[in-house]
Structures are given as structure tokens and as C-alpha cells.
Amino acid sequence: MKFKVQVDVSLRSGIADPAGATIERALPALGYEGVSGVSVGKTIRFTIEASDQEEAEAHAEDLCASFLINPVIEDATVTVEAGNGDL
């Protein structure tokens, strides 16, 4: 069975986010006042084959821990749902 996986990666609290800070500083010059707390992350989407939802979630979590994120500075939120593989 195929499952759609989405991994949202963000920097851990206390880790400097220079891209987010640059965007936040630029927003007032572009006419966007009152915006704060800007952070930049990444989203990774893929399809995984597994026998059930639990196995798909376990494989996706393992993939994150071993390859997709740097666990020292990043956190990941993994969403898995049954699907035909179209992302």
C-alpha cells in the first residue's frame, strides 16, 4: 500500500535563523508592518510503500532521524496518510 508522507522541518528553539531574520527586517520596507517571529524551514514530500499506516510512520520517522534532518539543530513533524502516491 502506498502512503503520502510530508515532513515539515524547522530549526529548534534557540538556534539562529538568519534567513528568517533577513525576511523579518525587510518586511517593513515592503509595507508589511507588525510581522514578527519569522522563521524559515523546509518541507519534504515523498511516497512510501508499507503494509499499514503504523509501518509507514515508523519508516518515515527512521528516515528523518537517519538522513533527512540534523537532529542537533532541527525538529521534524511527520504526517503520513494513505494515498495513491500523488503528492
Rosetta blueprint (number, residue, H / E / L):
1 M L
2 K E
3 F E
4 K E
5 V E
6 Q E
7 V E
8 D E
9 V E
10 S E
11 L E
12 R L
13 S L
14 G L
15 I L
16 A L
17 D L
18 P H
19 A H
20 G H
21 A H
22 T H
23 I H
24 E H
25 R H
26 A H
27 L L
28 P H
29 A H
30 L H
31 G L
32 Y L
33 E L
34 G L
35 V L
36 S L
37 G L
38 V L
39 S L
40 V L
41 G L
42 K E
43 T E
44 I E
45 R E
46 F E
47 T E
48 I E
49 E E
50 A L
51 S L
52 D L
53 Q H
54 E H
55 E H
56 A H
57 E H
58 A H
59 H H
60 A H
61 E H
62 D H
63 L H
64 C H
65 A H
66 S H
67 F H
68 L H
69 I L
70 N L
71 P L
72 V L
73 I L
74 E E
75 D E
76 A E
77 T E
78 V E
79 T E
80 V E
81 E E
82 A E
83 G L
84 N L
85 G L
86 D L
87 L L
